[in-house]
């Protein structure tokens, strides 16, 4: 029997680039490959931030339009559109999609990052409903809550 995908929504993320850097560092340290789907501007900011966010630490990453040999050696792939990546274990979505990203069921974890924008929050509500309608139990994390409370 296939293990069920763990789906978590992280709400009220005020600084998505910093949040993503810390999240991707954890995934990388756990030896997991992660796909990040984010709007184009945020994808570019994340690409730059992963080079510089922590001295002495580098997270091997590539953009979806890099050469295949570069993508194959990367722990993180950054895309500005929904796509599937063979071998991905963690899917991190920041796109305001009306439904879950394609291929999500092939991952061990799906993390939906939801900021403060009302349109993003409304799209996240629709994805939440779609996941639950498919029978998934969802986890909820409030990034604005004091540590220990979510």
C-alpha positions in Angstrom: 0.0 0.0 0.0 1.3 3.5 -0.9 2.0 5.9 2.0 -0.4 8.8 2.0 1.0 12.2 1.2 1.4 14.6 4.1 -0.2 17.9 3.2 0.4 21.0 5.3 -0.7 24.6 4.9 1.5 27.3 6.3 -0.6 30.4 6.7 0.3 34.1 7.3 3.8 33.8 5.9 5.0 37.5 5.8 8.5 36.9 4.4 8.2 34.0 2.0 11.8 34.0 0.8 13.3 33.7 4.3 10.6 31.1 5.2 11.5 29.1 2.1 15.2 29.2 2.7 14.8 27.8 6.2 12.3 25.2 5.0 14.5 24.1 2.1 17.5 23.9 4.4 15.6 21.4 6.5 14.5 19.4 3.5 18.0 19.3 2.1 19.6 18.3 5.4 17.0 15.4 5.5 18.2 14.3 2.1 15.0 15.1 0.4 14.5 16.6 -3.1 12.2 19.6 -3.2 10.3 21.3 -6.0 9.2 24.9 -5.3 6.5 26.4 -7.5 6.3 30.1 -7.0 5.4 33.3 -9.0 8.2 34.4 -11.3 9.5 37.3 -9.2 9.5 35.3 -6.0 11.2 32.4 -7.9 14.0 34.8 -8.9 14.4 36.2 -5.4 14.5 32.6 -3.9 17.2 31.6 -6.5 19.4 34.5 -5.3 18.6 34.0 -1.6 19.6 30.4 -1.7 23.2 31.4 -2.7 23.5 33.9 0.2 21.1 33.3 3.1 23.4 31.5 5.5 27.2 31.9 5.4 28.9 28.5 4.8 25.7 26.8 3.7 24.8 26.2 0.1 21.7 24.4 -1.0 22.2 22.9 -4.4 19.4 24.2 -6.5 18.4 24.8 -10.1 15.7 26.6 -12.1 13.2 24.6 -14.1 14.8 26.0 -17.4 18.4 25.1 -16.5 20.1 22.2 -18.3 19.0 18.7 -17.4 22.4 17.8 -16.0 22.2 20.8 -13.6 18.6 19.9 -12.5 19.6 16.2 -12.0 22.4 17.2 -9.5 20.2 19.6 -7.5 18.4 19.0 -4.3 15.9 21.9 -5.1 14.2 22.8 -8.3 12.6 26.2 -8.6 9.8 26.7 -11.1 7.5 29.7 -11.9 4.7 27.4 -13.0 3.2 24.1 -11.9 5.2 21.1 -13.1 6.2 17.6 -12.2 9.8 16.6 -11.4 10.7 12.9 -11.2 12.1 11.9 -7.8 10.7 14.9 -6.0 9.7 14.1 -2.4 8.6 17.6 -1.2 6.4 19.9 -3.2 6.3 23.5 -2.0 3.5 25.5 -3.7 3.2 29.3 -3.6 1.2 29.7 -6.8 -2.4 30.9 -6.4 -3.8 27.9 -8.1 -7.5 27.1 -7.9 -6.7 23.4 -7.4 -3.9 21.3 -6.1 -0.8 21.2 -8.3 -0.6 18.3 -10.7 1.6 15.4 -9.5 1.2 16.3 -5.8 0.1 12.7 -5.0 3.5 11.4 -6.0 5.3 13.3 -3.3 5.8 12.4 0.4 5.0 16.0 1.5 3.2 18.9 0.1 3.6 22.3 1.7 1.3 25.1 0.7 2.7 28.5 1.6 0.1 31.1 2.0 1.0 34.8 2.5 -1.1 37.7 3.5 -2.6 38.6 0.0 -6.4 38.2 0.0 -6.4 36.6 -3.5 -3.7 34.1 -2.5 -5.7 33.3 0.7 -8.9 32.7 -1.4 -7.1 30.4 -3.8 -5.6 28.5 -0.8 -9.1 28.0 0.6 -10.1 26.4 -2.7 -7.1 24.1 -2.7 -7.8 23.2 1.0 -11.4 22.2 0.0 -10.1 20.2 -3.0 -7.5 18.3 -0.9 -10.1 17.5 1.8 -12.7 16.4 -0.9 -10.0 13.9 -2.1 -9.9 12.5 1.4 -6.7 14.0 2.7 -6.2 15.0 6.3 -4.5 18.4 6.3 -2.1 20.0 8.8 -2.3 23.7 9.5 0.6 25.9 10.7 0.1 29.6 11.5 3.5 31.3 10.8 2.3 34.4 12.7 1.5 32.4 15.9 3.9 32.5 18.8 6.3 29.6 18.8 4.5 26.5 20.1 1.1 27.6 18.9 -0.3 26.8 15.4 
